[in-house]
Amino acid sequence: MPASPIVSTIDLESPGIRHGHLKLPHSHDGSAWGAIMIPVSVIVGGTGQTALLSGANHGDEYEGPVALLDLARTLKPAHVTGRVIIVPMMNFPAFMAATRTSPIDKGNMNRAFPGRADGTPTEKIADYFQRTLLPMANIVLDIHAGGKTLDFVPFAAAHVLDDKNQQAKCVAAMQAFNAPYSMMLTEIDSVGMYDSAAEDMGKVFLSTELGGGGSATASSTAIAKRGVANVLKHAGILKGKPEIGPTIALDTSSEGCFITSISEGLLEMRVDLGETIEKGATIALVHDVKRSGGEPVLYKAGISGLLAGRHFPGLIGMGDCLAVIGV
């Protein structure tokens, strides 16, 4: 594998605080010898663990960038025992375009791992995280939300892992983040995910889904900021104990937790996020918009639980995720 073309403009190792960029050469019509400049900050304050914090893995998710830009501005070396590496906008081209995937190569960063140093821009960024940043880290937090197409109750998430000791550490970090909901998340498709790359290295990894709809709220950004501080306290990088309040434990490992639309049309939800639903109850209807007078397609819960996620736009297509039920 060739060396990564990405170069950090700042030293990521020595004590102090530095703000710079991950510089990825990118020749295009507007700049023949141009570069993609991905903001990065590092705060080093002594011997301890390293936390790698990222947002905008998908470019239309904003709680991560808001919380991490704020952290990069306010965190000082005197506050830190160890090291904090902050990449507020991981897929920077997607973030600048306000799209889930990169406008340059249509790359989905969270399906691009382990990446390629000689690949597309998205693959090159993934490769830099895989081979340079992840090996530096002890604990990894990747802040997600639903973007423009999904909406969620605000939850922190950990995965079921073969290594139960590692899983226990990930669950402890999830509980320390202390979102209103805590999810043992089963991914529909984990191939190429940043999550899997970090977990396969044995890292303590946690992620979130903190709302959606292609924007952020005062509540969701407050959850993100508090959660980041809690995780850093949990890791011993910041002083003090995590601020722990009530959280509702959810799980999506049971059959029937994920409901996929088999029709297209106008979505009518019959249950709102956070509401409980019994098996067999109607979750949503999808109306045919190409002719009037027809019967809508009914979608019923195959399992009892809580509506943890839903399709956000008013129109839905065949194959779209319609709902997620947490048990």
LUMTORKOL-745011 format. One record per residue (C-alpha): residue number from 1; x, y, z; residue in one letter. Coordinates in pm, whole numbers. Example, Ala and Ser with C-alpha at 12.3 -4.5 7.8 and 13.67 -1.06 7.14 Angstrom:
<rs>
+---------+--------+--------+--------+-------+
: drenkol :     c1 :     c2 :     c3 : torfi :
+---------+--------+--------+--------+-------+
:       1 :   1230 :   -450 :    780 :     a :
:       2 :   1367 :   -106 :    714 :     s :
+---------+--------+--------+--------+-------+
</rs>
This chain:
<rs>
+---------+--------+--------+--------+-------+
: drenkol :     c1 :     c2 :     c3 : torfi :
+---------+--------+--------+--------+-------+
:       1 :      0 :      0 :      0 :     m :
:       2 :    147 :    341 :    -94 :     p :
:       3 :    193 :    611 :    167 :     a :
:       4 :   -106 :    834 :    239 :     s :
:       5 :   -109 :   1155 :     34 :     p :
:       6 :   -266 :   1334 :    333 :     i :
:       7 :    -32 :   1544 :    545 :     v :
:       8 :   -121 :   1703 :    877 :     s :
:       9 :    -18 :   2068 :    889 :     t :
:      10 :     22 :   2040 :   1268 :     i :
:      11 :    217 :   1817 :   1504 :     d :
:      12 :    -21 :   1564 :   1658 :     l :
:      13 :    221 :   1442 :   1925 :     e :
:      14 :    393 :   1710 :   2135 :     s :
:      15 :    235 :   1896 :   2431 :     p :
:      16 :     25 :   2204 :   2363 :     g :
:      17 :   -271 :   2307 :   2152 :     i :
:      18 :   -265 :   2334 :   1775 :     r :
:      19 :   -523 :   2398 :   1507 :     h :
:      20 :   -457 :   2314 :   1144 :     g :
:      21 :   -565 :   2090 :    861 :     h :
:      22 :   -534 :   1747 :    713 :     l :
:      23 :   -417 :   1847 :    366 :     k :
:      24 :   -530 :   1619 :     82 :     l :
:      25 :   -399 :   1714 :   -265 :     p :
:      26 :   -689 :   1737 :   -507 :     h :
:      27 :   -658 :   1859 :   -864 :     s :
:      28 :   -984 :   1976 :  -1019 :     h :
:      29 :  -1124 :   2227 :  -1268 :     d :
:      30 :  -1123 :   2511 :  -1018 :     g :
:      31 :   -772 :   2451 :   -881 :     s :
:      32 :   -517 :   2251 :  -1078 :     a :
:      33 :   -282 :   2207 :   -783 :     w :
:      34 :   -546 :   2239 :   -514 :     g :
:      35 :   -607 :   2058 :   -187 :     a :
:      36 :   -896 :   1955 :     36 :     i :
:      37 :   -824 :   2117 :    374 :     m :
:      38 :   -993 :   1921 :    654 :     i :
:      39 :   -986 :   2110 :    988 :     p :
:      40 :   -814 :   1929 :   1274 :     v :
:      41 :   -719 :   2027 :   1629 :     s :
:      42 :   -507 :   1852 :   1888 :     v :
:      43 :   -480 :   1926 :   2259 :     i :
:      44 :   -206 :   1746 :   2452 :     v :
:      45 :   -168 :   1796 :   2824 :     g :
:      46 :     40 :   1516 :   2968 :     g :
:      47 :     50 :   1139 :   2988 :     t :
:      48 :   -281 :    962 :   2947 :     g :
:      49 :   -525 :    816 :   2699 :     q :
:      50 :   -593 :    953 :   2352 :     t :
:      51 :   -948 :   1032 :   2244 :     a :
:      52 :  -1025 :   1064 :   1873 :     l :
:      53 :  -1344 :   1268 :   1823 :     l :
:      54 :  -1517 :   1316 :   1488 :     s :
:      55 :  -1832 :   1463 :   1340 :     g :
:      56 :  -1985 :   1490 :    991 :     a :
:      57 :  -1883 :   1141 :    891 :     n :
:      58 :  -2196 :   1214 :    689 :     h :
:      59 :  -2205 :   1572 :    572 :     g :
:      60 :  -2567 :   1654 :    659 :     d :
:      61 :  -2536 :   1573 :   1030 :     e :
:      62 :  -2459 :   1877 :   1246 :     y :
:      63 :  -2452 :   1800 :   1618 :     e :
:      64 :  -2097 :   1666 :   1590 :     g :
:      65 :  -1951 :   1968 :   1410 :     p :
:      66 :  -2123 :   2211 :   1649 :     v :
:      67 :  -2005 :   2030 :   1962 :     a :
:      68 :  -1652 :   1964 :   1837 :     l :
:      69 :  -1587 :   2312 :   1696 :     l :
:      70 :  -1692 :   2444 :   2038 :     d :
:      71 :  -1462 :   2196 :   2213 :     l :
:      72 :  -1166 :   2285 :   1990 :     a :
:      73 :  -1219 :   2652 :   2074 :     r :
:      74 :  -1251 :   2610 :   2451 :     t :
:      75 :  -1042 :   2310 :   2557 :     l :
:      76 :   -694 :   2396 :   2693 :     k :
:      77 :   -390 :   2176 :   2759 :     p :
:      78 :   -417 :   2251 :   3130 :     a :
:      79 :   -757 :   2079 :   3128 :     h :
:      80 :   -623 :   1762 :   2964 :     v :
:      81 :   -443 :   1455 :   3093 :     t :
:      82 :   -355 :   1278 :   2772 :     g :
:      83 :   -451 :   1383 :   2420 :     r :
:      84 :   -765 :   1487 :   2235 :     v :
:      85 :   -765 :   1477 :   1854 :     i :
:      86 :  -1064 :   1658 :   1705 :     i :
:      87 :  -1182 :   1630 :   1344 :     v :
:      88 :  -1514 :   1820 :   1348 :     p :
:      89 :  -1598 :   1753 :    980 :     m :
:      90 :  -1460 :   1413 :    882 :     m :
:      91 :  -1606 :   1409 :    530 :     n :
:      92 :  -1536 :   1777 :    473 :     f :
:      93 :  -1643 :   1787 :    106 :     p :
:      94 :  -1981 :   1634 :    199 :     a :
:      95 :  -2018 :   1877 :    490 :     f :
:      96 :  -1954 :   2179 :    268 :     m :
:      97 :  -2213 :   2050 :     20 :     a :
:      98 :  -2465 :   1968 :    297 :     a :
:      99 :  -2498 :   1616 :    157 :     t :
:     100 :  -2463 :   1272 :    311 :     r :
:     101 :  -2198 :   1165 :     59 :     t :
:     102 :  -1911 :   1350 :   -104 :     s :
:     103 :  -1999 :   1566 :   -405 :     p :
:     104 :  -1658 :   1481 :   -552 :     i :
:     105 :  -1684 :   1103 :   -576 :     d :
:     106 :  -2025 :   1025 :   -415 :     k :
:     107 :  -1830 :    841 :   -145 :     g :
:     108 :  -2011 :    740 :    173 :     n :
:     109 :  -1738 :    778 :    435 :     m :
:     110 :  -1904 :    528 :    665 :     n :
:     111 :  -1888 :    258 :    397 :     r :
:     112 :  -1537 :    339 :    270 :     a :
:     113 :  -1312 :    170 :    528 :     f :
:     114 :  -1036 :     59 :    533 :     p :
:     115 :   -994 :    303 :    243 :     g :
:     116 :   -720 :    330 :    -14 :     r :
:     117 :   -425 :    568 :    -30 :     a :
:     118 :   -446 :    554 :   -411 :     d :
:     119 :   -827 :    567 :   -427 :     g :
:     120 :  -1092 :    836 :   -445 :     t :
:     121 :  -1080 :   1136 :   -207 :     p :
:     122 :  -1326 :    964 :     29 :     t :
:     123 :  -1115 :    646 :     27 :     e :
:     124 :   -800 :    849 :     91 :     k :
:     125 :   -955 :   1014 :    398 :     i :
:     126 :  -1072 :    675 :    526 :     a :
:     127 :   -723 :    533 :    472 :     d :
:     128 :   -567 :    819 :    673 :     y :
:     129 :   -801 :    751 :    963 :     f :
:     130 :   -740 :    375 :    932 :     q :
:     131 :   -360 :    385 :    921 :     r :
:     132 :   -270 :    709 :   1100 :     t :
:     133 :   -536 :    840 :   1339 :     l :
:     134 :   -706 :    524 :   1469 :     l :
:     135 :   -377 :    361 :   1579 :     p :
:     136 :   -312 :    668 :   1798 :     m :
:     137 :   -644 :    638 :   1981 :     a :
:     138 :   -762 :    450 :   2289 :     n :
:     139 :  -1122 :    572 :   2274 :     i :
:     140 :  -1310 :    679 :   1962 :     v :
:     141 :  -1632 :    881 :   1948 :     l :
:     142 :  -1804 :    938 :   1612 :     d :
:     143 :  -2107 :   1168 :   1646 :     i :
:     144 :  -2394 :   1097 :   1408 :     h :
:     145 :  -2752 :   1211 :   1355 :     a :
:     146 :  -3017 :   1112 :   1102 :     g :
:     147 :  -2924 :   1363 :    834 :     g :
:     148 :  -3187 :   1478 :    587 :     k :
:     149 :  -3363 :   1143 :    548 :     t :
:     150 :  -3395 :   1003 :    902 :     l :
:     151 :  -3491 :   1122 :   1248 :     d :
:     152 :  -3413 :    950 :   1578 :     f :
:     153 :  -3471 :    976 :   1948 :     v :
:     154 :  -3133 :   1099 :   2076 :     p :
:     155 :  -2923 :    796 :   2160 :     f :
:     156 :  -2565 :    689 :   2216 :     a :
:     157 :  -2483 :    347 :   2075 :     a :
:     158 :  -2254 :     50 :   2124 :     a :
:     159 :  -2240 :   -275 :   1927 :     h :
:     160 :  -2250 :   -641 :   2022 :     v :
:     161 :  -1890 :   -766 :   1981 :     l :
:     162 :  -1726 :  -1107 :   1987 :     d :
:     163 :  -1478 :   -978 :   2246 :     d :
:     164 :  -1704 :   -933 :   2550 :     k :
:     165 :  -1436 :   -748 :   2747 :     n :
:     166 :  -1407 :   -493 :   2467 :     q :
:     167 :  -1786 :   -478 :   2440 :     q :
:     168 :  -1813 :   -405 :   2812 :     a :
:     169 :  -1573 :   -112 :   2774 :     k :
:     170 :  -1772 :     24 :   2480 :     c :
:     171 :  -2096 :    -10 :   2676 :     v :
:     172 :  -1939 :    171 :   2973 :     a :
:     173 :  -1839 :    458 :   2742 :     a :
:     174 :  -2191 :    465 :   2595 :     m :
:     175 :  -2338 :    484 :   2944 :     q :
:     176 :  -2095 :    761 :   3034 :     a :
:     177 :  -2205 :    965 :   2730 :     f :
:     178 :  -2548 :    944 :   2894 :     n :
:     179 :  -2779 :   1041 :   2609 :     a :
:     180 :  -3151 :   1025 :   2688 :     p :
:     181 :  -3150 :    681 :   2522 :     y :
:     182 :  -2872 :    417 :   2514 :     s :
:     183 :  -2886 :    171 :   2226 :     m :
:     184 :  -2730 :   -169 :   2171 :     m :
:     185 :  -2732 :   -122 :   1797 :     l :
:     186 :  -2739 :   -392 :   1533 :     t :
:     187 :  -2632 :   -241 :   1200 :     e :
:     188 :  -2825 :   -330 :    884 :     i :
:     189 :  -2493 :   -328 :    692 :     d :
:     190 :  -2163 :   -293 :    878 :     s :
:     191 :  -1929 :   -357 :    583 :     v :
:     192 :  -1686 :    -69 :    537 :     g :
:     193 :  -1796 :    119 :    847 :     m :
:     194 :  -1565 :    338 :   1053 :     y :
:     195 :  -1723 :    169 :   1356 :     d :
:     196 :  -1604 :   -173 :   1241 :     s :
:     197 :  -1256 :    -45 :   1157 :     a :
:     198 :  -1212 :     94 :   1510 :     a :
:     199 :  -1364 :   -210 :   1679 :     e :
:     200 :  -1150 :   -450 :   1476 :     d :
:     201 :   -844 :   -269 :   1616 :     m :
:     202 :   -970 :   -333 :   1967 :     g :
:     203 :  -1056 :     32 :   2034 :     k :
:     204 :  -1326 :    152 :   2269 :     v :
:     205 :  -1578 :    286 :   2018 :     f :
:     206 :  -1914 :    455 :   2054 :     l :
:     207 :  -2137 :    650 :   1821 :     s :
:     208 :  -2462 :    841 :   1841 :     t :
:     209 :  -2779 :    930 :   1657 :     e :
:     210 :  -2888 :   1263 :   1800 :     l :
:     211 :  -3193 :   1363 :   1598 :     g :
:     212 :  -3209 :   1427 :   1226 :     g :
:     213 :  -3394 :   1609 :    953 :     g :
:     214 :  -3078 :   1774 :    819 :     g :
:     215 :  -3043 :   2024 :   1103 :     s :
:     216 :  -2966 :   2043 :   1474 :     a :
:     217 :  -3164 :   2175 :   1769 :     t :
:     218 :  -3061 :   2346 :   2090 :     a :
:     219 :  -3149 :   2025 :   2272 :     s :
:     220 :  -2955 :   1790 :   2042 :     s :
:     221 :  -2639 :   2004 :   2042 :     t :
:     222 :  -2656 :   2032 :   2422 :     a :
:     223 :  -2673 :   1651 :   2442 :     i :
:     224 :  -2369 :   1627 :   2215 :     a :
:     225 :  -2162 :   1879 :   2412 :     k :
:     226 :  -2245 :   1721 :   2747 :     r :
:     227 :  -2184 :   1373 :   2610 :     g :
:     228 :  -1840 :   1460 :   2473 :     v :
:     229 :  -1736 :   1606 :   2809 :     a :
:     230 :  -1872 :   1298 :   2986 :     n :
:     231 :  -1674 :   1061 :   2763 :     v :
:     232 :  -1352 :   1257 :   2819 :     l :
:     233 :  -1413 :   1245 :   3197 :     k :
:     234 :  -1487 :    873 :   3175 :     h :
:     235 :  -1152 :    821 :   2998 :     a :
:     236 :   -967 :   1022 :   3264 :     g :
:     237 :   -868 :   1285 :   3007 :     i :
:     238 :  -1074 :   1553 :   3181 :     l :
:     239 :  -1107 :   1584 :   3559 :     k :
:     240 :  -1430 :   1506 :   3734 :     g :
:     241 :  -1704 :   1251 :   3701 :     k :
:     242 :  -1952 :   1228 :   3412 :     p :
:     243 :  -2282 :   1407 :   3469 :     e :
:     244 :  -2519 :   1111 :   3474 :     i :
:     245 :  -2896 :   1141 :   3444 :     g :
:     246 :  -3168 :    895 :   3347 :     p :
:     247 :  -3138 :    704 :   3019 :     t :
:     248 :  -3367 :    451 :   2855 :     i :
:     249 :  -3195 :    132 :   2740 :     a :
:     250 :  -3290 :      9 :   2392 :     l :
:     251 :  -3189 :   -282 :   2170 :     d :
:     252 :  -3235 :   -350 :   1797 :     t :
:     253 :  -3111 :   -707 :   1774 :     s :
:     254 :  -3458 :   -866 :   1752 :     s :
:     255 :  -3623 :   -953 :   1423 :     e :
:     256 :  -3874 :   -685 :   1331 :     g :
:     257 :  -3681 :   -388 :   1469 :     c :
:     258 :  -3613 :   -246 :   1122 :     f :
:     259 :  -3908 :   -179 :    891 :     i :
:     260 :  -3837 :   -118 :    521 :     t :
:     261 :  -4086 :     42 :    285 :     s :
:     262 :  -4205 :   -185 :      4 :     i :
:     263 :  -4402 :     93 :   -161 :     s :
:     264 :  -4356 :    455 :   -261 :     e :
:     265 :  -4571 :    757 :   -198 :     g :
:     266 :  -4686 :    990 :     79 :     l :
:     267 :  -4585 :    883 :    430 :     l :
:     268 :  -4842 :    918 :    707 :     e :
:     269 :  -4697 :    832 :   1048 :     m :
:     270 :  -4937 :    699 :   1309 :     r :
:     271 :  -4676 :    691 :   1589 :     v :
:     272 :  -4433 :    963 :   1691 :     d :
:     273 :  -4072 :    921 :   1801 :     l :
:     274 :  -4040 :    805 :   2160 :     g :
:     275 :  -4390 :    657 :   2175 :     e :
:     276 :  -4440 :    293 :   2266 :     t :
:     277 :  -4614 :     60 :   2026 :     i :
:     278 :  -4754 :   -290 :   2057 :     e :
:     279 :  -4691 :   -572 :   1813 :     k :
:     280 :  -4948 :   -561 :   1533 :     g :
:     281 :  -5033 :   -193 :   1576 :     a :
:     282 :  -5017 :     35 :   1272 :     t :
:     283 :  -4701 :    244 :   1256 :     i :
:     284 :  -4758 :    420 :    925 :     a :
:     285 :  -4950 :    433 :    600 :     l :
:     286 :  -4805 :    503 :    257 :     v :
:     287 :  -5050 :    662 :     14 :     h :
:     288 :  -5032 :    624 :   -362 :     d :
:     289 :  -4986 :    978 :   -496 :     v :
:     290 :  -5013 :    890 :   -864 :     k :
:     291 :  -5390 :    837 :   -845 :     r :
:     292 :  -5657 :    915 :   -587 :     s :
:     293 :  -5912 :    676 :   -445 :     g :
:     294 :  -5674 :    388 :   -373 :     g :
:     295 :  -5613 :    216 :    -42 :     e :
:     296 :  -5284 :    303 :    133 :     p :
:     297 :  -5026 :     39 :    222 :     v :
:     298 :  -5031 :    -28 :    598 :     l :
:     299 :  -4713 :    -93 :    795 :     y :
:     300 :  -4758 :   -271 :   1126 :     k :
:     301 :  -4517 :   -335 :   1411 :     a :
:     302 :  -4375 :   -684 :   1408 :     g :
:     303 :  -4253 :   -641 :   1762 :     i :
:     304 :  -4349 :   -439 :   2069 :     s :
:     305 :  -4121 :   -153 :   2166 :     g :
:     306 :  -4052 :    217 :   2124 :     l :
:     307 :  -4033 :    411 :   1797 :     l :
:     308 :  -3663 :    501 :   1795 :     a :
:     309 :  -3626 :    613 :   1435 :     g :
:     310 :  -3833 :    707 :   1131 :     r :
:     311 :  -3808 :    820 :    772 :     h :
:     312 :  -3805 :   1200 :    781 :     f :
:     313 :  -3920 :   1341 :    444 :     p :
:     314 :  -4289 :   1339 :    361 :     g :
:     315 :  -4237 :   1123 :     53 :     l :
:     316 :  -4091 :    774 :     82 :     i :
:     317 :  -3950 :    537 :   -177 :     g :
:     318 :  -3939 :    162 :   -207 :     m :
:     319 :  -3645 :     30 :     -7 :     g :
:     320 :  -3625 :    327 :    228 :     d :
:     321 :  -3599 :    264 :    601 :     c :
:     322 :  -3946 :    355 :    727 :     l :
:     323 :  -3904 :    294 :   1098 :     a :
:     324 :  -3679 :    154 :   1370 :     v :
:     325 :  -3831 :     -3 :   1679 :     i :
:     326 :  -3613 :    -25 :   1989 :     g :
:     327 :  -3695 :   -297 :   2241 :     v :
+---------+--------+--------+--------+-------+
</rs>
